[in-house]
Amino acid sequence: MGRVMGTPVRIVVHSSGSPLAVEFAPQGSAVYLRLTDRHAVRTVEVEDGALADYDADDALVGFEILGLEDPAFSSVLERVKKRFAARAPALGSIEALPG
């Protein structure tokens, strides 16, 4: 559970069918959405506050979304989900909800 401007936030995964892990930074200021166990070799900023990791074959490994405490976190997550829906359908199962 994270916090957005003092309000608890739940990160909900609606499906367990795809390999996916949700990892929180030690301070709770970022969340990492892991799509695979492959090793990332390249990181690209895909949104202001969102980074995508790719493996050696240019396949998506995961996303780091910064600013879990920022009110814009949910909208950044939604833009990443929309932009990468075809390449990472597992993202569709993730939602940020008020706690």
N, C-alpha and C positions, 0 to 999 in steps of 0.2 A: 504494500500500500504506500502511495506517495502522498504528497500534499500540493495543492494548487492554491496559492495565496491563503494559506491557513485552512483550507477546506480539504478533507481527506479525499483522495482519488483512488478508485479501484481500477486496476487493469484486468479486464476480463477476457479470457480465451474461450470462445464458444465451441471450439472443436478440438478434438484430440487426435484427429486422423492424420494430420501432417506433422512431420518432425518440426517442432517448434519449442523454444524455451524463451522465457521472459526473465531477464536478468536485470537487477537494479544496481546502480553504482553505490558504493559504500555510503555516501552522503545522501543518497536518494534523489539526486538532482538530475539523473539521466536513467533511461531504460534502454536495454539492448534486446532487440527482437531477433533471436537466432533462428534461422531457417534450416540450417544444416550443420553438421559437425565438421565440415571441411575447414581448412585453414585459410584465413583471409590474407591476401598478399597486396591488396590495393584498397584504399579508402577514398571515396569521392563524396564531396558535399553535394547533396541533391536538393536540399531546401535550406533555408536559413534555419539552423537548429536541427538539421537531420543529416546524417552521414550513412552512406551505403558501403558495405564491405563486399568485395568480390574475391573469388578464388583464382587460381592460376588459369583456369579454363574460362574465366570471365562470367562465371555463374554467381548469382547472389548468395552470400553467406548470411548476411543479416543487416540490421539497421540499428543505429544508435540515434535516439531522439533525446536531445538535450532540453533542459528547462522544465523538468517535471513539476517544478514549483511555479512555473509561469502560466498565466491564464491562457496563453496561446497554445499550450501543449496539445490539447485535443484537436485543434484545427490543423496543426502541423502533422499530427498522426493521420488525420483524415486525408490530407493532401498526399502524403506518402502512400497511403493505401490506394488511393485513386490512381496515382501515377504508375504504381508498380503492380496493379491488379493482375495483369496478364502474366508477368514474370514471377510473381510471388503470391499465388492465390491464398496461401495460409494467412496473409495479413488481413484478409477479410474477416477472419474469426476473432480479431482483437479489437477491443473497444475500451476507451477511457471513460469511466463513469464517476459521477460524484459519489463520495463514500457515504 
